[in-house]
Amino acid sequence: MTYKNGNAPLYWAAWEGHTEVVSLLISANANVNHANKNGNTPLYSAARESHPEVVSLLISANADVNQANKDGYSPLYSAAQRGHTAVVPLLISANADVNQGNKIGETPLYSAAHRGHTAVVSLLISANADVNRAKTDGYTPLYRAAEKGHT
């Protein structure tokens, strides 16, 4: 069962952080990698909304940590963009690609640096994120951080 936009019950439970409901749906064989019409998955929504317990459950159920949406945003990108320090390490530990860029080449590091999320920047650098990787317009994470006064 899905809604018109393609969201399934597991997506909504993950979005809202309902750990017990997510666990029940996984036990009932809900597809942990089902994407809605925008390509967003339950893991993406849990990472975006900073629900670490749900993220852990979905990872344990073999959710694809690198499955990006139609714009190229991965769960790690989404968590890094919002400075979610409880979620980023979980995704990194599950082998999320720290250098996976979106459609315009923004990586999780670029996004975190742009927004001044220093703790997330440190986590990503410790996980060997490419500090020199530029997006399609040539701007690097360091350039964007400096431009925004996040140095």
C-alpha positions as CSV (number, residue, x, y, z in Angstrom):
1,M,0.0,0.0,0.0
2,T,1.3,3.4,-1.0
3,Y,-0.1,6.9,-1.2
4,K,-0.4,8.9,-4.4
5,N,3.1,10.3,-3.9
6,G,4.5,6.8,-3.4
7,N,5.0,7.1,0.3
8,A,4.5,3.8,2.0
9,P,3.6,3.3,5.8
10,L,7.3,2.5,6.5
11,Y,8.3,5.9,5.0
12,W,5.9,7.8,7.3
13,A,6.9,5.8,10.4
14,A,10.6,6.5,9.7
15,W,9.9,10.2,9.0
16,E,8.1,10.6,12.3
17,G,10.6,8.5,14.3
18,H,8.2,5.8,15.4
19,T,10.8,3.2,16.3
20,E,8.3,0.5,17.4
21,V,6.1,0.9,14.2
22,V,9.2,0.8,12.0
23,S,10.3,-2.4,13.8
24,L,6.9,-4.0,13.3
25,L,6.8,-3.0,9.6
26,I,10.2,-4.5,9.0
27,S,9.2,-7.7,10.8
28,A,6.2,-7.8,8.4
29,N,8.6,-7.6,5.5
30,A,8.1,-4.0,4.5
31,N,10.4,-3.0,1.7
32,V,13.1,-0.9,3.4
33,N,14.4,0.4,0.1
34,H,11.0,1.5,-1.4
35,A,11.3,4.9,-2.8
36,N,8.5,7.4,-3.3
37,K,8.0,9.5,-6.5
38,N,10.9,11.8,-5.5
39,G,13.1,8.8,-4.8
40,N,13.1,9.3,-1.1
41,T,13.4,6.1,1.0
42,P,12.6,5.4,4.7
43,L,16.3,5.7,5.5
44,Y,16.5,9.0,3.8
45,S,13.6,10.3,5.7
46,A,14.9,9.0,9.1
47,A,18.3,10.5,8.4
48,R,16.8,13.8,7.3
49,E,14.7,14.1,10.4
50,S,17.4,12.9,12.8
51,H,16.0,9.6,14.2
52,P,19.1,7.6,15.0
53,E,17.2,4.6,16.4
54,V,15.2,4.3,13.3
55,V,18.3,4.8,11.1
56,S,20.0,1.9,13.0
57,L,16.9,-0.4,12.6
58,L,16.8,0.3,8.8
59,I,20.5,-0.3,8.4
60,S,20.2,-3.6,10.3
61,A,17.4,-4.5,7.9
62,N,19.8,-3.9,5.0
63,A,18.6,-0.6,3.8
64,D,20.8,0.8,1.1
65,V,22.8,3.6,2.7
66,N,23.8,5.0,-0.7
67,Q,20.4,5.1,-2.4
68,A,20.0,8.6,-3.5
69,N,16.8,10.4,-4.5
70,K,16.0,11.9,-7.9
71,D,18.1,15.0,-7.1
72,G,21.1,12.9,-6.0
73,Y,20.6,13.4,-2.2
74,S,21.7,10.4,-0.2
75,P,20.8,9.8,3.4
76,L,24.3,10.9,4.5
77,Y,24.0,14.1,2.5
78,S,20.7,14.9,4.1
79,A,21.9,14.2,7.6
80,A,25.2,16.2,7.0
81,Q,23.3,19.1,5.5
82,R,21.2,19.4,8.7
83,G,24.1,18.8,11.1
84,H,22.7,15.6,12.6
85,T,25.7,14.4,14.6
86,A,23.9,11.4,16.0
87,V,23.0,10.1,12.5
88,V,26.1,10.8,10.4
89,P,28.4,8.3,12.3
90,L,25.8,5.6,12.0
91,L,25.7,6.0,8.2
92,I,29.5,6.3,8.0
93,S,29.9,3.0,10.0
94,A,27.5,1.4,7.6
95,N,29.8,2.3,4.7
96,A,27.9,5.2,3.3
97,D,29.9,6.9,0.5
98,V,31.3,10.1,2.1
99,N,32.1,11.4,-1.4
100,Q,28.8,10.7,-3.1
101,G,27.7,13.9,-4.7
102,N,24.2,15.1,-5.7
103,K,23.3,16.2,-9.3
104,I,25.4,19.4,-9.0
105,G,28.3,17.7,-7.3
106,E,27.7,18.8,-3.7
107,T,29.0,16.2,-1.3
108,P,28.0,15.7,2.3
109,L,31.2,17.6,3.3
110,Y,30.4,20.5,1.0
111,S,26.9,20.8,2.4
112,A,28.1,20.6,6.1
113,A,30.9,23.1,5.5
114,H,28.5,25.5,3.7
115,R,26.1,25.5,6.7
116,G,28.8,25.7,9.4
117,H,28.2,22.2,10.9
118,T,31.7,21.9,12.3
119,A,31.2,18.6,14.2
120,V,29.8,17.0,11.0
121,V,32.7,18.4,9.0
122,S,35.1,16.7,11.4
123,L,33.3,13.4,11.3
124,L,33.4,13.4,7.5
125,I,37.1,14.4,7.3
126,S,37.9,11.6,9.8
127,A,36.1,9.2,7.4
128,N,38.3,10.4,4.5
129,A,36.0,12.7,2.7
130,D,37.7,14.4,-0.1
131,V,38.3,18.0,1.1
132,N,39.3,19.2,-2.4
133,R,36.4,17.8,-4.3
134,A,34.7,20.7,-6.1
135,K,31.1,20.7,-7.2
136,T,30.2,21.4,-10.8
137,D,30.7,25.1,-10.6
138,G,34.3,24.6,-9.2
139,Y,33.6,25.6,-5.6
140,T,35.2,23.5,-2.9
141,P,34.0,22.9,0.7
142,L,36.8,25.2,2.0
143,Y,35.8,28.0,-0.4
144,R,32.1,27.8,0.6
145,A,32.9,27.6,4.3
146,A,35.2,30.7,4.0
147,E,32.6,32.6,1.9
148,K,30.0,32.0,4.6
149,G,32.3,32.9,7.5
150,H,32.5,29.3,8.8
151,T,36.3,29.2,9.4
